[in-house]
């Protein structure tokens, strides 16, 4: 799969303040972005997991640990799905 890179300039003293190295900060940013895009319904849960560099199960656990619903379906969506099956 082809990948693109995005460069973000971060002051070096920020890494010191976060007590983090570049690799760890990069992973944390990718995970935060994946969660945000999932919550905004911009990406599916599978694509969000891919962006975060996690398996689907790992991403599901991450969401659960942060009290973020794994499904974004509302009651109406579920009722509509049930009615389609009847």
Residue, then its C-alpha position, 0 to 999 in steps of 0.5 A: x500500500x502506498x503511503x504519504x508523509x506529512x511533516x509537522x514542525x514541533x519545538x524541541x523543548x516540547x519533546x522535553x516537556x512531554x518527556x517523549x521521543x519523536x517515535x513515541x510522540x508520532x505514535x501518540x499523534x496518529x492514535x489521537x488523530x485516528x480517535x478524533x476522525x472516528x468520533x467525527x465519523x470521518x473514518x470507519x473503525x477499521x480505517x481508524x485502526x489502520x491510521x493508528x497502526x493498530x489491529x482492529x481488536x487493539x483499536x476496539x480496546x483502546x476505544x473501550x478504555x477511553x469510554x468511547x463507543x465502538x459503534x456509532x449507531x443510534x437507536x433509530x439506525x438499529x430499529x431501521x436495521x431490525x425492521x429490514x430483517x423482518 
